[in-house]
């Protein structure tokens, strides 16, 4: 099964984990972004540059993702859309979204958008740390093992 990466906002360290996993597992990883990307030379790594614009990369990932594919994204609406198609969504912090967590995350995202629109400073997410990287690598390995078992 292919892996699709919402690459515009994906941290470099997570991309590096994916590069190594692609070669090790011989799986295709496609990084989708609205800017040129540089990836190591490998038959398993691909880039897809889309036009600049709001949600253009997200829409392309939704269009191409299929049931069973893995989508790496921190974008909650994108995760919800690919999950509706039967894909698995994993964020760069190692959280594998489920039907229960995606609804909760969408509600929280909408609430925070409302706060920001009313002028409240909400801040951004905390910086990615070593624990987050390890959680991501562990969840990626779990997904790979599930694919190997069929």
C-alpha positions in Angstrom: 0.0 0.0 0.0 1.3 3.5 -0.8 2.1 6.2 1.7 1.0 9.7 1.0 2.7 12.6 2.9 1.2 16.1 3.3 4.7 17.4 2.9 4.3 21.2 3.1 4.1 21.0 6.9 5.7 17.7 7.6 8.8 18.1 9.8 12.1 17.2 8.2 12.9 14.6 10.9 9.7 12.7 10.1 10.4 12.8 6.4 13.8 11.2 7.2 12.1 8.4 9.1 9.9 7.9 6.1 12.8 7.8 3.6 14.5 5.1 5.6 11.3 3.1 6.0 10.5 3.3 2.3 13.8 1.7 1.4 13.7 -0.9 4.2 10.1 -2.0 3.4 10.4 -1.3 -0.3 7.2 0.7 -0.3 6.3 3.8 -2.3 6.2 7.0 -0.4 4.8 10.1 -2.2 5.4 13.5 -0.8 2.8 16.0 -2.0 3.5 19.7 -1.7 2.9 23.0 -3.5 6.7 23.7 -3.6 9.6 21.8 -5.1 10.9 19.1 -2.8 14.3 17.4 -2.7 14.3 13.7 -1.7 17.1 11.1 -1.7 17.4 9.1 -4.9 15.4 6.0 -4.5 12.9 4.1 -6.6 10.6 4.2 -3.6 10.5 7.9 -3.0 8.4 10.2 -5.2 7.4 13.8 -5.1 4.2 15.4 -6.5 4.2 19.2 -6.8 0.8 20.7 -7.0 -0.3 24.3 -7.8 -0.1 26.8 -4.9 -3.4 27.5 -3.2 -5.6 26.7 -0.3 -6.0 22.9 0.3 -4.7 22.1 -3.2 -2.2 19.5 -1.8 -4.8 18.1 0.6 -7.4 17.8 -2.2 -4.8 15.9 -4.3 -4.1 13.5 -1.5 -7.8 12.8 -1.0 -8.2 12.3 -4.7 -5.4 9.7 -4.9 -5.6 7.9 -1.5 -7.3 4.6 -1.5 -8.6 2.2 1.2 -5.6 0.8 3.2 -3.2 3.5 2.2 -1.3 5.5 4.9 -1.6 9.3 4.9 0.8 11.3 7.1 -0.7 14.6 8.1 -1.3 16.9 11.0 -4.3 18.4 9.1 -7.4 17.2 10.9 -9.9 17.8 8.0 -7.6 16.0 5.6 -7.2 13.1 8.0 -11.0 12.9 8.3 -11.5 12.9 4.6 -9.0 10.1 3.8 -10.4 8.0 6.7 -13.8 8.2 5.0 -12.2 6.6 2.0 -10.8 3.8 4.2 -7.2 5.1 4.4 -5.2 5.2 7.7 -4.2 8.6 8.9 -1.2 9.2 11.1 0.1 12.5 12.4 3.8 13.4 12.7 3.6 13.0 16.5 2.7 9.4 16.2 -1.0 9.6 16.8 -3.0 7.2 14.6 -6.4 8.8 14.2 -9.5 6.6 14.9 -13.2 7.3 14.3 -13.5 8.4 17.9 -10.4 10.6 18.0 -11.0 12.3 14.6 -14.4 13.6 15.7 -13.0 14.9 18.9 -10.1 16.6 17.0 -12.4 18.2 14.5 -14.5 19.6 17.3 -11.5 21.0 19.1 -10.1 22.4 15.9 -13.4 24.2 15.2 -13.5 25.6 18.7 -9.9 26.9 18.4 -10.7 28.5 15.1 -13.7 30.3 16.8 -11.4 31.5 19.6 -8.8 32.8 17.1 -11.5 34.5 15.0 -12.6 36.3 18.2 -9.1 37.6 18.8 -7.9 35.2 21.4 -4.2 34.2 21.0 -4.1 30.4 21.1 -0.5 29.8 20.2 0.7 26.9 18.1 1.6 23.3 18.8 4.6 22.4 20.9 7.9 21.7 19.1 8.3 18.1 18.0 10.5 16.2 20.5 12.3 12.9 20.6 9.4 11.1 22.2 7.1 12.3 19.3 9.6 11.0 16.8 9.8 7.7 18.5 6.0 7.4 18.7 5.8 8.2 15.0 8.4 5.5 14.1 6.6 3.0 16.3 3.2 3.6 14.7 4.8 3.5 11.2 6.4 0.1 12.1 3.0 -1.2 13.4 1.3 -0.2 10.1 4.1 -1.8 8.1 3.8 -5.0 10.1 0.0 -5.1 9.5 0.7 -4.7 5.7 3.2 -7.5 5.8 0.7 -9.8 7.4 -1.8 -8.9 4.7 
